[in-house]
Amino acid sequence: MVNGGLYVRRVSNVIIRNLKLSPPAKGDAVNIDGSTRVWVDHCEFYSLGLVGGKDDFDGLLDVNHGSDFVTISWNKFRDHWKGSLVGHSDNNANEDTGKLHVTYHHNSFTNVNSRLPSVRFGTAHIFSNCYSNIPTSGINSRMGAQVLVEQNHFRNTQLAIVTNLDSDYDGYAVHRNNIFDSSNIRITQVGSFSSPPYSYTASPACRVCDLIASSAGTGVISV
């Protein structure tokens, strides 16, 4: 899909799979709005690189307005300013608190400036992803969000995990078994979310970048 996007609004049980979206329209490439049980799998999101102004385009994949139980897996994100925003505004606590449960696993983020993801109010489990050449911030927990970050490999990421950026109130983070190569973290509050309410298998951080390079994105699975 070129110069367009998908708007998933007030629906449930949606699968988005095996799509390439580049470059996005002026809005988001994918916007999940007020929806539940959405799975985004084996897609590719990319743009023109870090050129022009960061507000010329919006996000590659945003989750907002009380969406819940969203899984983002085996995708490739690259060459864009804004990656994936969970919770669109600091002023939306009434709608978002207690919702915005999002899982990111086995994705690659390459040459994306920030929001990988940026989470307000919600709860995010972020495991077995590969981050490369992220100039501003990777995982940004803010406005009381809880993030569990495990078995990810960060390479040349300015702020791999940060909890006191861009909002008036800090977020929370728990991290374990990650690899940080030329990457920094800035965690001001340790979170309470350390045990997801589901079974899962995390690939070891030392292997995830090679695994994702060969097995994520489009053309890998039959639809």
N, C-alpha and C positions, 0 to 999 in steps of 0.2 A: 504494500500500500504506500503510495507516494503522495505527499502533501495532503494527507488526510489523517483520520484517527478513529478510534472507537469510543463511544460514550455508553457505559454500562450503568443504567440509572434505575434504581428502585426495582431490581429483579433479584432472583435467587437461582442458584444452581446453574452457573455459567462456566463454560470452559473456552478459553482462548488459546489456540495451539497452532504452532507451525506457521506463523506469520512473520513477515518482515515489514517493519514500519519505518520509513525514512524518506526525506526528513519529515518531521511532524508538521501539522498545520500550526497556526499561531496558538492554538490551544494545546492540550496534551495529546500525545500519541495514543495513550489509553487512559481514560478517566473512569474510575470506579466510584460511583456516587450513590450512597444510600442503599447499597446492595450487599447481599450475604452469600457466602459459599461460592466464591469465585476462584477459579484456578487459572493462572497464566503460566503456560508451560511451553518450553522449546520454541520461543520466539526470539527475534532479534530487533533491537531498537538502536537506531543510530542517526546521526545528523551530519552536519558539515564540519564538525570540529569546534574548537574553542575560538571561533572567529566572530566578529561583530560584537554586539552587546549581549550580556547574559539574559536580558529580558526580551530579546527578539523572538525567542520561542519559550514555551512553558516546559512542563516536565515530560519525561518519557513515559512514566507510568505512575499516576497519582491515585491515592485511596483516601476518600474523604466522606464527610457528611454521615457519620455513624455507620459506615460500612463495617462488616464484621466477617471473620473467618475467611480470610483471603490467603491463598498460597501462591507464591511467585517462585517458580523452580526451573532450573535448567535453561535459563535465558542468557543472552549476551547483550550487554548495554555498552555503548561506546560513543566517543566523539560528540559530546553534548555538554551543555552547561548544567542543566538541572536533571537529576536522575529520577528519584522516586520519593514523593512527599506523602506522608501518612498524617492526615489531619491538616486541613488547609489554612487554619487561622488560630491565633492565640486566644481569640474571643469566642470559640465554639465549644467550650467545656460542657455545656448542658447537653448537647447532642452527642458528643464524642466520648465522654467519660464512661468507662465500662464497656466500650466497644473498641473498634479498630484493633482486633486481634489479627496480626499478620505474620506469616512465616515466609522468610526468604532462604532458599537453600540451593546450592549448586548453580549459582549465577556468576558470571564474570562482569566486572565493571572496569572499563579501560578508558583512560583519558576522558573522564567525566568530572566536572568541576566539583560537584557537591550533591548532597541529598541521596545517600546510598545505604539506607534511606535516611530521611529526616523525619522524626516521629514526634508528634504532639499527642499527649493524653493517652495514647494507646499502649498496647503490649506487643512487642515484636520479638520473635525468635529468629536469629540470624546465624545460620550455621553453614559451614563448608562452602564458602564463596571465595572468589579470587578477585583481589583489588590490585590494579596496576596504574601507576601514574595519575594519582588523584591530587590535584594541586591545592584544594582548599580543605574539604572535609569529606570523610566517608560516612560513618554512622553517627548521626547527630540526634541525641535524646534530649528532649526539651519539654517544658510545660508539664512536668510530672510523669512523663512517659517512662515505661519500664522496658528495657531491652536486655535480652540474654544473647551474648555474642560468643560463639564457640567454634573452634576448628576452622577458622578463616585464615587465609594467607594475604597479608597486606604488603605490597611492594611499592616503595616510593609514594607513600600516602601521607600528606602533610599532617592531618589529624585523623587517624584511623577510627578512633572512638572519642567523642567529645560530649560533655553534658552541660556545658555552660556557654553555648553559642547561639546567637540570633534571637533569643526570647528573654523576657524578664525573669522567668522562673526556670531553674535547672531541671534536667531530667535525671534518670537513674540508669545505671548500667552494671551488669555482672559480666565479666569476661573470663574465659578459661581456654587453655590449649590452643591459642592463636599463635601465628608467626608474624612478627613485625620486622620487616626488612626496610631500613631507612624510613621508618614510619613512627609516628608519635601518638600517644594517647593523652587525654586530659579529662579525667573522671573526678568530679567533685562530690558525687553521691553514689554510694554502692546500693544497688537495687535489691529488692526482695524476690524478684522473679528469677528462679533458678531451676525450676522443675516444670517443664511443659506438661500439659494434661493429656499427652498422647505419646505413643511409642514412635521412635524414629531411629534412623541409623545415620550418624554423621561420618563422612569420610575424613580421614586425617588431614590436617592442614598441610602437611608436607607433600601431599599428593593431589590436592584439589585443583591446582591450576592446570596441570597436565590432563587430569580427568575431564575438567570442564571444557578445555580446548577441543577435545576429541568427541565429547558426548553431548554438549549443550548446543542450543541454537536450532535453526531450521534444517530440514533435510536429513535428520538423524532417525526420526521415527516415521512410521506410516500412519496416516490419518484416514 
